[in-house]
Amino acid sequence: MTTTFATPYAGAWYPAAPAELEELLEELLETSEERTGAALWPGVLAVVVPHAGLVYSGSVAAASWRHVAAARPARVVMLGFLHSGGPAEVIMPRIGAYSTPLGRVPVDPSGFDFPAMSPAQACDHSLEIQLPFVQRLLPGVPVAPLYVGSAHERIRREAAQRIAAALRPGDVLVASTDLTHYGRRFGFTPFPLDSGTGANLHALDREVIDAASSLDPAFFLAELRRNGSTTCGVAPVSLLLEILSLLPGEEEIFQATLDYMTSGDLNGDYSLSVGYAALGYFRESSFYLSEAARQALLDSAEATLAQPRERGIERPVESEAPLEELDRRGGVFVSLHERGELFGCIGRLGDEDTYRAAVPELTLSALHDPRFPTRATAPPDL
């Protein structure tokens, strides 16, 4: 007989009424698209998601889940942890499905043979808060829930080897964590509560995010020890990094920040604030632009340079090419050359603008690169 586990978080962490929950999910997905844009990176291998109540971290989590849905996975392998504590090794529930107000989520643990969870360890919101997103975006797709107890090197490496060997084509990995927990309630106040607290929290979380981009769990853990961040899902994230480092293939794997904010950003109260990040892991080719997109951006830069040359005005000329790729957000670097000599160059590592907007804007900035002689207009051979 297949056991269905009724998750206990409905009515507390998200609405218990199906219609209200569906409405909330739709609102979160719309907010995510407004915050990060409609264009998605293809071929996500893994994501990191936050796990606060949906009204708090749900719009950030939605950015990760939108990318997972775009990958059309056959199964979602979920790495969570028990906030109440548990054994050091990886454990898993022996159930056939979860149930939420939206219905059943099938569980497919095929290939995984980790020890069973005890009844006292039946669930945790680190994973189960994600289930409504699975139901909304991936109806019928099974999950494989794994709870990670320790980031200890031996346990982590052994578990990573077993999980990597059991992964099937079409599996996508999801690791759950919130970032820095700030405030007296959390016992973490490394800087005072003042007008700079929000920026300080962003900087601290950025160090955590950057460390998680290394695919080196030892470095990730060392950085958290160094900066003292109270990131809670250290074990599942470090295990995820170990698994990714074992995946076959010649292409490098890179991290992209899909969205980020703190609860203080959301409600204006930094006295008790938690960081939320949506992170994606992709093979290098996921970031390649098509020839048509590259040409459209080059045309945009050239049209932007023609403005000061022909009319004496400076105005970024964005490409109007109907290519979704141009509306993705990522780092951009623009170099200008005059008769083979470098004239100006400038870049932006952040992802606050789309390629469509960033390329012409940075083209104008490179035109006035202060490290090179300033000219009133773009020379004809630029």
C-alpha positions as a Markdown table, in Angstrom:
| # | Residue | x | y | z |
|---|---|---|---|---|
| 1 | Met | 0.0 | 0.0 | 0.0 |
| 2 | Thr | 1.4 | 3.4 | -1.0 |
| 3 | Thr | 1.7 | 5.8 | 1.9 |
| 4 | Thr | 0.7 | 9.4 | 1.2 |
| 5 | Phe | 2.1 | 12.0 | 3.7 |
| 6 | Ala | -0.1 | 15.1 | 4.3 |
| 7 | Thr | 2.2 | 18.0 | 4.7 |
| 8 | Pro | 1.4 | 20.0 | 7.8 |
| 9 | Tyr | 2.3 | 23.4 | 6.5 |
| 10 | Ala | -0.9 | 24.4 | 4.9 |
| 11 | Gly | -2.7 | 27.1 | 6.8 |
| 12 | Ala | 0.5 | 28.3 | 8.4 |
| 13 | Trp | 3.2 | 28.6 | 5.8 |
| 14 | Tyr | 0.8 | 29.0 | 2.9 |
| 15 | Pro | -3.0 | 29.1 | 2.4 |
| 16 | Ala | -4.9 | 25.9 | 3.2 |
| 17 | Ala | -7.7 | 26.8 | 0.7 |
| 18 | Pro | -6.7 | 25.5 | -2.8 |
| 19 | Ala | -8.1 | 28.6 | -4.6 |
| 20 | Glu | -6.2 | 30.9 | -2.3 |
| 21 | Leu | -3.0 | 28.9 | -2.7 |
| 22 | Glu | -3.3 | 28.9 | -6.5 |
| 23 | Glu | -3.9 | 32.7 | -6.5 |
| 24 | Leu | -0.8 | 33.2 | -4.3 |
| 25 | Leu | 1.4 | 31.1 | -6.5 |
| 26 | Glu | 0.2 | 33.0 | -9.6 |
| 27 | Glu | 1.0 | 36.3 | -7.9 |
| 28 | Leu | 4.4 | 35.1 | -6.9 |
| 29 | Leu | 5.2 | 33.9 | -10.4 |
| 30 | Glu | 4.1 | 37.3 | -11.8 |
| 31 | Thr | 6.1 | 39.2 | -9.3 |
| 32 | Ser | 9.2 | 37.0 | -10.1 |
| 33 | Glu | 8.8 | 37.9 | -13.8 |
| 34 | Glu | 8.4 | 41.6 | -13.0 |
| 35 | Arg | 11.6 | 41.4 | -10.9 |
| 36 | Thr | 13.8 | 39.3 | -13.1 |
| 37 | Gly | 12.2 | 39.4 | -16.6 |
| 38 | Ala | 10.5 | 36.8 | -18.7 |
| 39 | Ala | 13.5 | 35.4 | -20.4 |
| 40 | Leu | 15.1 | 32.3 | -18.8 |
| 41 | Trp | 18.5 | 30.6 | -19.1 |
| 42 | Pro | 18.1 | 27.2 | -20.7 |
| 43 | Gly | 19.2 | 23.8 | -19.4 |
| 44 | Val | 19.4 | 24.4 | -15.7 |
| 45 | Leu | 21.2 | 21.5 | -13.9 |
| 46 | Ala | 20.4 | 22.6 | -10.3 |
| 47 | Val | 19.0 | 25.4 | -8.3 |
| 48 | Val | 19.2 | 26.8 | -4.8 |
| 49 | Val | 15.9 | 28.0 | -3.3 |
| 50 | Pro | 14.9 | 29.7 | 0.0 |
| 51 | His | 12.3 | 28.2 | 2.3 |
| 52 | Ala | 10.5 | 30.9 | 4.3 |
| 53 | Gly | 6.7 | 31.2 | 4.2 |
| 54 | Leu | 5.6 | 31.8 | 0.6 |
| 55 | Val | 4.5 | 35.4 | 1.2 |
| 56 | Tyr | 8.1 | 36.1 | 2.3 |
| 57 | Ser | 10.5 | 34.2 | 0.1 |
| 58 | Gly | 8.1 | 32.9 | -2.5 |
| 59 | Ser | 8.8 | 35.5 | -5.2 |
| 60 | Val | 12.5 | 34.8 | -5.0 |
| 61 | Ala | 12.0 | 31.0 | -5.0 |
| 62 | Ala | 9.8 | 31.4 | -8.0 |
| 63 | Ala | 12.8 | 32.5 | -10.1 |
| 64 | Ser | 14.5 | 29.2 | -9.4 |
| 65 | Trp | 11.3 | 27.2 | -10.0 |
| 66 | Arg | 10.6 | 29.0 | -13.3 |
| 67 | His | 14.0 | 27.8 | -14.6 |
| 68 | Val | 13.4 | 24.3 | -13.3 |
| 69 | Ala | 10.1 | 24.2 | -15.1 |
| 70 | Ala | 11.7 | 25.5 | -18.3 |
| 71 | Ala | 14.1 | 22.5 | -18.2 |
| 72 | Arg | 11.1 | 20.1 | -18.2 |
| 73 | Pro | 12.6 | 17.6 | -15.7 |
| 74 | Ala | 11.6 | 14.0 | -15.4 |
| 75 | Arg | 12.2 | 14.1 | -11.7 |
| 76 | Val | 13.2 | 16.7 | -9.1 |
| 77 | Val | 15.8 | 15.6 | -6.6 |
| 78 | Met | 15.4 | 17.7 | -3.5 |
| 79 | Leu | 18.1 | 18.3 | -0.9 |
| 80 | Gly | 16.8 | 19.7 | 2.4 |
| 81 | Phe | 17.6 | 19.4 | 6.1 |
| 82 | Leu | 15.8 | 19.1 | 9.4 |
| 83 | His | 15.6 | 22.3 | 11.4 |
| 84 | Ser | 15.0 | 20.2 | 14.5 |
| 85 | Gly | 18.2 | 18.2 | 14.0 |
| 86 | Gly | 18.8 | 14.7 | 13.0 |
| 87 | Pro | 21.4 | 12.1 | 12.1 |
| 88 | Ala | 24.6 | 13.2 | 10.3 |
| 89 | Glu | 24.0 | 11.0 | 7.2 |
| 90 | Val | 21.5 | 11.6 | 4.4 |
| 91 | Ile | 18.1 | 10.2 | 5.2 |
| 92 | Met | 14.9 | 9.9 | 3.2 |
| 93 | Pro | 11.2 | 9.4 | 3.9 |
| 94 | Arg | 9.6 | 6.1 | 3.0 |
| 95 | Ile | 6.4 | 7.4 | 1.4 |
| 96 | Gly | 4.8 | 7.1 | -2.0 |
| 97 | Ala | 3.5 | 10.7 | -2.3 |
| 98 | Tyr | 3.0 | 14.0 | -0.5 |
| 99 | Ser | -0.4 | 15.7 | -0.3 |
| 100 | Thr | -1.0 | 19.5 | -0.2 |
| 101 | Pro | -4.2 | 21.5 | -0.7 |
| 102 | Leu | -3.5 | 21.2 | -4.5 |
| 103 | Gly | -3.4 | 17.4 | -4.5 |
| 104 | Arg | -0.7 | 14.7 | -4.6 |
| 105 | Val | 3.0 | 15.0 | -5.4 |
| 106 | Pro | 4.4 | 11.5 | -6.4 |
| 107 | Val | 7.6 | 10.5 | -4.8 |
| 108 | Asp | 10.1 | 8.5 | -6.9 |
| 109 | Pro | 13.2 | 7.5 | -4.9 |
| 110 | Ser | 14.5 | 5.1 | -7.5 |
| 111 | Gly | 18.3 | 4.7 | -7.3 |
| 112 | Phe | 18.5 | 6.1 | -3.8 |
| 113 | Asp | 18.9 | 3.8 | -0.8 |
| 114 | Phe | 19.6 | 6.0 | 2.1 |
| 115 | Pro | 18.4 | 5.2 | 5.6 |
| 116 | Ala | 14.7 | 5.8 | 6.3 |
| 117 | Met | 13.5 | 8.8 | 8.4 |
| 118 | Ser | 11.9 | 8.0 | 11.7 |
| 119 | Pro | 8.3 | 9.1 | 12.3 |
| 120 | Ala | 9.5 | 11.9 | 14.5 |
| 121 | Gln | 11.5 | 13.2 | 11.5 |
| 122 | Ala | 8.7 | 12.9 | 9.1 |
| 123 | Cys | 9.0 | 16.3 | 7.4 |
| 124 | Asp | 10.6 | 19.7 | 7.4 |
| 125 | His | 9.6 | 23.0 | 5.7 |
| 126 | Ser | 13.0 | 23.2 | 4.0 |
| 127 | Leu | 11.6 | 20.8 | 1.3 |
| 128 | Glu | 7.9 | 20.8 | 1.8 |
| 129 | Ile | 7.4 | 24.6 | 1.3 |
| 130 | Gln | 8.6 | 23.9 | -2.3 |
| 131 | Leu | 5.8 | 21.4 | -3.1 |
| 132 | Pro | 3.2 | 23.9 | -4.2 |
| 133 | Phe | 5.6 | 25.2 | -6.9 |
| 134 | Val | 6.1 | 21.7 | -8.1 |
| 135 | Gln | 2.4 | 21.2 | -8.4 |
| 136 | Arg | 1.8 | 24.5 | -10.1 |
| 137 | Leu | 4.7 | 24.3 | -12.6 |
| 138 | Leu | 5.4 | 20.6 | -12.9 |
| 139 | Pro | 2.1 | 18.7 | -12.5 |
| 140 | Gly | 2.7 | 15.0 | -12.2 |
| 141 | Val | 6.5 | 15.2 | -12.0 |
| 142 | Pro | 7.8 | 13.2 | -9.1 |
| 143 | Val | 10.2 | 14.3 | -6.4 |
| 144 | Ala | 13.0 | 12.5 | -4.6 |
| 145 | Pro | 13.3 | 14.1 | -1.1 |
| 146 | Leu | 16.6 | 13.7 | 0.6 |
| 147 | Tyr | 17.4 | 15.3 | 4.0 |
| 148 | Val | 21.1 | 16.1 | 4.6 |
| 149 | Gly | 22.3 | 16.1 | 8.2 |
| 150 | Ser | 26.0 | 17.1 | 8.0 |
| 151 | Ala | 28.5 | 18.9 | 5.8 |
| 152 | His | 31.3 | 16.7 | 7.2 |
| 153 | Glu | 33.7 | 15.9 | 4.4 |
| 154 | Arg | 33.6 | 12.1 | 4.5 |
| 155 | Ile | 29.8 | 12.0 | 4.8 |
| 156 | Arg | 29.4 | 14.6 | 2.1 |
| 157 | Arg | 31.7 | 12.9 | -0.4 |
| 158 | Glu | 30.2 | 9.5 | 0.1 |
| 159 | Ala | 26.7 | 10.8 | -0.3 |
| 160 | Ala | 27.6 | 12.9 | -3.3 |
| 161 | Gln | 29.1 | 9.9 | -5.1 |
| 162 | Arg | 26.0 | 7.8 | -4.4 |
| 163 | Ile | 23.6 | 10.5 | -5.6 |
| 164 | Ala | 25.7 | 11.4 | -8.7 |
| 165 | Ala | 25.8 | 7.7 | -9.7 |
| 166 | Ala | 22.0 | 7.4 | -9.2 |
| 167 | Leu | 21.0 | 10.5 | -11.2 |
| 168 | Arg | 19.1 | 9.8 | -14.4 |
| 169 | Pro | 18.8 | 11.9 | -17.6 |
| 170 | Gly | 16.2 | 14.5 | -16.9 |
| 171 | Asp | 16.8 | 14.9 | -13.2 |
| 172 | Val | 17.2 | 18.4 | -11.8 |
| 173 | Leu | 18.7 | 19.0 | -8.3 |
| 174 | Val | 17.2 | 21.5 | -5.8 |
| 175 | Ala | 19.0 | 22.5 | -2.6 |
| 176 | Ser | 17.1 | 24.5 | 0.1 |
| 177 | Thr | 18.6 | 27.2 | 2.2 |
| 178 | Asp | 18.0 | 30.7 | 3.5 |
| 179 | Leu | 21.0 | 33.0 | 3.8 |
| 180 | Thr | 22.1 | 35.3 | 6.7 |
| 181 | His | 19.7 | 35.4 | 9.7 |
| 182 | Tyr | 20.3 | 38.8 | 11.3 |
| 183 | Gly | 18.9 | 40.0 | 14.6 |
| 184 | Arg | 19.0 | 39.3 | 18.4 |
| 185 | Arg | 16.5 | 36.5 | 18.0 |
| 186 | Phe | 19.0 | 34.7 | 15.8 |
| 187 | Gly | 22.0 | 35.7 | 18.0 |
| 188 | Phe | 23.7 | 37.4 | 15.1 |
| 189 | Thr | 24.3 | 41.1 | 15.2 |
| 190 | Pro | 27.8 | 41.6 | 13.8 |
| 191 | Phe | 27.0 | 45.2 | 12.8 |
| 192 | Pro | 24.6 | 47.7 | 14.4 |
| 193 | Leu | 21.0 | 48.3 | 13.3 |
| 194 | Asp | 21.2 | 51.5 | 11.3 |
| 195 | Ser | 20.7 | 53.0 | 7.9 |
| 196 | Gly | 23.5 | 50.7 | 6.6 |
| 197 | Thr | 22.2 | 47.4 | 7.8 |
| 198 | Gly | 20.5 | 46.5 | 4.6 |
| 199 | Ala | 23.6 | 47.1 | 2.5 |
| 200 | Asn | 25.7 | 45.2 | 5.0 |
| 201 | Leu | 23.4 | 42.2 | 4.8 |
| 202 | His | 23.5 | 42.3 | 1.0 |
| 203 | Ala | 27.3 | 42.4 | 1.1 |
| 204 | Leu | 27.5 | 39.5 | 3.6 |
| 205 | Asp | 25.1 | 37.4 | 1.5 |
| 206 | Arg | 27.0 | 38.2 | -1.7 |
| 207 | Glu | 30.1 | 36.6 | -0.2 |
| 208 | Val | 28.0 | 33.5 | 0.5 |
| 209 | Ile | 26.6 | 33.4 | -3.0 |
| 210 | Asp | 30.0 | 34.0 | -4.5 |
| 211 | Ala | 31.5 | 31.1 | -2.4 |
| 212 | Ala | 28.7 | 28.9 | -3.7 |
| 213 | Ser | 29.7 | 29.7 | -7.2 |
| 214 | Ser | 33.0 | 27.9 | -6.8 |
| 215 | Leu | 31.6 | 24.4 | -6.9 |
| 216 | Asp | 34.2 | 23.8 | -4.1 |
| 217 | Pro | 32.4 | 22.8 | -0.9 |
| 218 | Ala | 35.5 | 23.1 | 1.2 |
| 219 | Phe | 36.0 | 26.7 | 0.0 |
| 220 | Phe | 32.3 | 27.4 | 0.5 |
| 221 | Leu | 32.4 | 26.1 | 4.1 |
| 222 | Ala | 35.7 | 28.1 | 4.8 |
| 223 | Glu | 34.1 | 31.3 | 3.6 |
| 224 | Leu | 31.1 | 30.8 | 5.9 |
| 225 | Arg | 33.4 | 30.2 | 8.8 |
| 226 | Arg | 35.3 | 33.4 | 7.9 |
| 227 | Asn | 32.4 | 35.8 | 7.5 |
| 228 | Gly | 30.2 | 34.2 | 10.2 |
| 229 | Ser | 27.1 | 34.1 | 8.0 |
| 230 | Thr | 24.2 | 32.3 | 9.7 |
| 231 | Thr | 23.2 | 30.5 | 6.5 |
| 232 | Cys | 21.0 | 27.6 | 7.6 |
| 233 | Gly | 21.2 | 25.1 | 4.7 |
| 234 | Val | 25.0 | 24.7 | 4.7 |
| 235 | Ala | 24.7 | 20.9 | 4.5 |
| 236 | Pro | 22.4 | 20.6 | 1.5 |
| 237 | Val | 24.3 | 23.4 | -0.4 |
| 238 | Ser | 27.7 | 21.9 | 0.2 |
| 239 | Leu | 26.4 | 18.5 | -0.9 |
| 240 | Leu | 25.0 | 20.1 | -4.0 |
| 241 | Leu | 28.4 | 21.6 | -4.9 |
| 242 | Glu | 30.0 | 18.2 | -4.3 |
| 243 | Ile | 27.5 | 16.5 | -6.6 |
| 244 | Leu | 27.9 | 19.1 | -9.3 |
| 245 | Ser | 31.7 | 18.6 | -9.2 |
| 246 | Leu | 31.2 | 14.9 | -10.0 |
| 247 | Leu | 28.9 | 15.3 | -13.0 |
| 248 | Pro | 30.3 | 14.0 | -16.3 |
| 249 | Gly | 30.9 | 16.3 | -19.2 |
| 250 | Glu | 33.7 | 18.6 | -20.5 |
| 251 | Glu | 31.8 | 21.8 | -20.2 |
| 252 | Glu | 32.4 | 23.9 | -17.1 |
| 253 | Ile | 29.4 | 24.6 | -14.8 |
| 254 | Phe | 28.7 | 28.1 | -13.8 |
| 255 | Gln | 26.3 | 29.7 | -11.2 |
| 256 | Ala | 23.9 | 32.5 | -12.0 |
| 257 | Thr | 22.1 | 34.6 | -9.4 |
| 258 | Leu | 18.5 | 34.4 | -10.5 |
| 259 | Asp | 17.1 | 36.7 | -7.8 |
| 260 | Tyr | 17.9 | 37.9 | -4.3 |
| 261 | Met | 16.5 | 40.0 | -1.5 |
| 262 | Thr | 16.1 | 40.0 | 2.2 |
| 263 | Ser | 13.0 | 40.0 | 4.3 |
| 264 | Gly | 14.1 | 43.4 | 5.5 |
| 265 | Asp | 14.0 | 44.6 | 1.9 |
| 266 | Leu | 10.4 | 43.3 | 1.7 |
| 267 | Asn | 9.0 | 44.7 | 4.9 |
| 268 | Gly | 11.4 | 47.5 | 5.8 |
| 269 | Asp | 12.3 | 45.9 | 9.2 |
| 270 | Tyr | 16.0 | 45.0 | 9.3 |
| 271 | Ser | 16.0 | 44.3 | 13.1 |
| 272 | Leu | 15.0 | 40.7 | 12.2 |
| 273 | Ser | 16.0 | 39.9 | 8.6 |
| 274 | Val | 16.7 | 36.8 | 6.6 |
| 275 | Gly | 18.4 | 36.6 | 3.2 |
| 276 | Tyr | 16.7 | 34.8 | 0.3 |
| 277 | Ala | 18.6 | 33.8 | -2.9 |
| 278 | Ala | 17.6 | 31.9 | -6.1 |
| 279 | Leu | 20.7 | 30.5 | -7.7 |
| 280 | Gly | 21.0 | 28.5 | -10.8 |
| 281 | Tyr | 23.8 | 26.2 | -12.1 |
| 282 | Phe | 24.2 | 25.8 | -15.8 |
| 283 | Arg | 26.7 | 24.3 | -18.2 |
| 284 | Glu | 28.7 | 26.9 | -20.1 |
| 285 | Ser | 26.7 | 26.5 | -23.3 |
| 286 | Ser | 23.6 | 27.7 | -21.6 |
| 287 | Phe | 25.0 | 31.2 | -21.7 |
| 288 | Tyr | 25.9 | 31.1 | -25.4 |
| 289 | Leu | 24.0 | 33.6 | -27.6 |
| 290 | Ser | 23.0 | 32.6 | -31.2 |
| 291 | Glu | 24.6 | 34.2 | -34.2 |
| 292 | Ala | 21.5 | 36.3 | -34.7 |
| 293 | Ala | 21.5 | 37.6 | -31.2 |
| 294 | Arg | 25.2 | 38.5 | -31.3 |
| 295 | Gln | 24.7 | 40.3 | -34.6 |
| 296 | Ala | 21.7 | 42.2 | -33.2 |
| 297 | Leu | 23.8 | 43.4 | -30.2 |
| 298 | Leu | 26.7 | 44.4 | -32.5 |
| 299 | Asp | 24.2 | 46.4 | -34.7 |
| 300 | Ser | 22.9 | 48.0 | -31.6 |
| 301 | Ala | 26.4 | 49.1 | -30.5 |
| 302 | Glu | 27.2 | 50.5 | -33.9 |
| 303 | Ala | 23.9 | 52.4 | -34.1 |
| 304 | Thr | 24.6 | 53.9 | -30.7 |
| 305 | Leu | 28.0 | 55.1 | -31.8 |
| 306 | Ala | 26.5 | 56.6 | -35.0 |
| 307 | Gln | 24.4 | 59.0 | -32.9 |
| 308 | Pro | 27.2 | 61.2 | -31.7 |
| 309 | Arg | 29.1 | 60.8 | -34.9 |
| 310 | Glu | 26.2 | 61.9 | -37.2 |
| 311 | Arg | 24.0 | 64.1 | -35.0 |
| 312 | Gly | 26.2 | 65.1 | -32.1 |
| 313 | Ile | 23.9 | 63.5 | -29.6 |
| 314 | Glu | 24.4 | 60.5 | -27.3 |
| 315 | Arg | 21.5 | 58.1 | -26.9 |
| 316 | Pro | 21.6 | 54.3 | -26.4 |
| 317 | Val | 20.0 | 52.5 | -29.4 |
| 318 | Glu | 18.5 | 49.3 | -28.2 |
| 319 | Ser | 18.0 | 46.4 | -30.6 |
| 320 | Glu | 14.4 | 45.8 | -31.7 |
| 321 | Ala | 15.1 | 42.3 | -32.8 |
| 322 | Pro | 12.4 | 39.9 | -31.6 |
| 323 | Leu | 14.8 | 37.6 | -29.9 |
| 324 | Glu | 14.1 | 36.4 | -26.3 |
| 325 | Glu | 17.9 | 35.9 | -25.8 |
| 326 | Leu | 18.4 | 39.6 | -25.8 |
| 327 | Asp | 16.1 | 39.9 | -22.7 |
| 328 | Arg | 18.2 | 37.7 | -20.6 |
| 329 | Arg | 20.2 | 39.3 | -17.8 |
| 330 | Gly | 23.9 | 38.8 | -17.4 |
| 331 | Gly | 27.3 | 40.3 | -17.3 |
| 332 | Val | 28.4 | 42.4 | -20.3 |
| 333 | Phe | 31.8 | 43.7 | -21.5 |
| 334 | Val | 32.1 | 46.2 | -24.3 |
| 335 | Ser | 35.4 | 47.0 | -26.0 |
| 336 | Leu | 35.9 | 49.7 | -28.6 |
| 337 | His | 38.8 | 49.8 | -31.1 |
| 338 | Glu | 40.0 | 52.5 | -33.5 |
| 339 | Arg | 42.2 | 51.2 | -36.3 |
| 340 | Gly | 43.1 | 48.2 | -34.3 |
| 341 | Glu | 44.0 | 50.1 | -31.1 |
| 342 | Leu | 41.9 | 49.9 | -27.9 |
| 343 | Phe | 39.8 | 53.1 | -27.6 |
| 344 | Gly | 37.8 | 52.2 | -24.5 |
| 345 | Cys | 36.4 | 49.3 | -22.6 |
| 346 | Ile | 34.0 | 48.8 | -19.8 |
| 347 | Gly | 32.0 | 46.0 | -18.3 |
| 348 | Arg | 29.4 | 45.1 | -15.8 |
| 349 | Leu | 29.4 | 41.8 | -13.9 |
| 350 | Gly | 25.9 | 42.3 | -12.4 |
| 351 | Asp | 22.7 | 41.1 | -14.0 |
| 352 | Glu | 20.5 | 44.2 | -13.3 |
| 353 | Asp | 19.9 | 44.9 | -17.0 |
| 354 | Thr | 19.1 | 42.8 | -20.0 |
| 355 | Tyr | 21.6 | 42.4 | -22.8 |
| 356 | Arg | 19.3 | 44.5 | -25.0 |
| 357 | Ala | 19.6 | 47.4 | -22.6 |
| 358 | Ala | 23.2 | 46.9 | -21.3 |
| 359 | Val | 25.1 | 46.7 | -24.5 |
| 360 | Pro | 24.2 | 50.2 | -25.9 |
| 361 | Glu | 24.5 | 51.8 | -22.5 |
| 362 | Leu | 27.9 | 50.3 | -21.9 |
| 363 | Thr | 28.9 | 51.3 | -25.4 |
| 364 | Leu | 28.4 | 55.0 | -24.5 |
| 365 | Ser | 30.3 | 54.5 | -21.3 |
| 366 | Ala | 33.2 | 52.9 | -23.1 |
| 367 | Leu | 33.2 | 55.9 | -25.5 |
| 368 | His | 34.2 | 58.1 | -22.5 |
| 369 | Asp | 36.4 | 55.6 | -20.7 |
| 370 | Pro | 38.5 | 58.0 | -18.5 |
| 371 | Arg | 41.6 | 55.8 | -18.9 |
| 372 | Phe | 41.8 | 56.7 | -22.6 |
| 373 | Pro | 42.0 | 60.2 | -24.3 |
| 374 | Thr | 38.5 | 61.7 | -24.4 |
| 375 | Arg | 37.0 | 62.7 | -27.7 |
| 376 | Ala | 33.9 | 64.7 | -28.4 |
| 377 | Thr | 32.5 | 62.2 | -30.8 |
| 378 | Ala | 33.0 | 58.7 | -31.9 |
| 379 | Pro | 35.7 | 58.6 | -34.7 |
| 380 | Pro | 34.6 | 57.2 | -38.0 |
| 381 | Asp | 36.9 | 54.2 | -37.8 |
| 382 | Leu | 35.6 | 53.1 | -34.4 |
